[in-house]
Amino acid sequence: MPRLAGQIDLAKGEAILDAAIAVLGERGLSASMEEVARRAGVSKQTIYNHYGSKAELIRALVDRRVADITASLETPGADEHPEEALAGFARTMLQAIVSPRATAMMRLYIQGAADAPDVARAVFEAGPKASRLRLAAFLAKETADGRLAVDDAAMAAEFFGGMVVGTYQLADLLGVDRGLTENQIDDIAAKAAHRFMRAYSV
């Protein structure tokens, strides 16, 4: 069955993002849009039609990852089981930030931040800032529905994020730790969610 135009655009968009990850990993932020286009099997104009600049392309990469991280907060029924939703958020966030690919990409962003401030801003706004805003919105709704007692959702979101990330990401970036096992990630996520719920219980 032929694919619809929207499906083709979506497939092209995903191919471009996948190619961008590979090319950026090999070339760093100096990678050209031509290289990404060649790897994705599309024209450079197609990339610019989807993403107007390299910064916007990288923003889309980060946004795709954040959508995975925050998915547990937006699944049906998540609002009725906040501790489970928070544990899922924490688990996926830890898995994302300590993965070898994520660590390599973050090092590239940090190294290139001074020369590409637009990219640095895109990474921050689409990544940490966006995930905290979505978490804050979830906490505000839980409070409005009477399941939590959070007086400042934005600050509480920062507290939870800090409790989960701790020094794990920095240790990973510096290469001074071998990373976390899946069991350790599950344990950290569950304990962080449980303690957060106790702190903000009704």
Secondary structure, 3 states (H helix, E strand, C coil): CCCCHHHHHHHHHHHHHHHHHHHHHHHHHHCCHHHHHHHHCCCHHHHHHHCCCHHHHHHHHHHHHHHHHCHHHHCCCHHHCHHHHHHHHHHHHHHHHCCHHHHHHHHHHHHHCCCCHHHHHHHHHHHHHHHHHHHHHHHHHHHHCCCCCCCCHHHHHHHHHHHHHCCHHHHHHHCCCCCCCHHHHHHHHHHHHHHHHHHCCC
